[in-house]
Amino acid sequence: MADEKKDEKKDEKKDEMQGEKQGKAADENQKRISIVKIYVKDFSFESPKAPAIFNSGEWSPKTNLNLRSSHSRIDDNLHEVVLTITVDAKEGDETIFLVELHQAGLFDVTGYTEDEQGAIIGSFCPNILFPYARESIASIIQKGGFPEFVLQPINFDALYMQSKAQQIEASLAEKH
């Protein structure tokens, strides 16, 4: 009986050690995305016609939105993604206000293939940054004395897919 209990304990120890090894291997191969830091990298607001613009009566400006994102690899798994949003409002040829924001984030992206990383960096990360950028832009425009300005949601998945399709078309055009 005592020998059987010793054998059972040995088997349990072996199973436990094997489970730990498998757990460590799974951790090494596990996919992970984590937000390390979100921050404003650059921010500017201009209202060249203030204060005269506030006395001009009723106006209906046309706004233009320019959006782009960039990426730089800090180390193997750490990536900086910068979402740049430019909003300008014009009445005819006159600029009412101009806002440019570089909303940035550091992301730890581990265990993904290059294609998967491309989608994460090109779509997922800008999607995380956008609400921060939207709030900052709305706040500075309102602090500049203008009515509430709300950026509509943006489909970063569609923008990423469109960008990939354009890259494929460009590479095909170069080959011909």
Summary of the structure (lengths in Angstrom):
residues: 176
radius of gyration: 25.9
end to end distance: 79.5
largest distance: 98.4
contacts: 451
relative contact order: 0.15
helix: 47%
strand: 33%
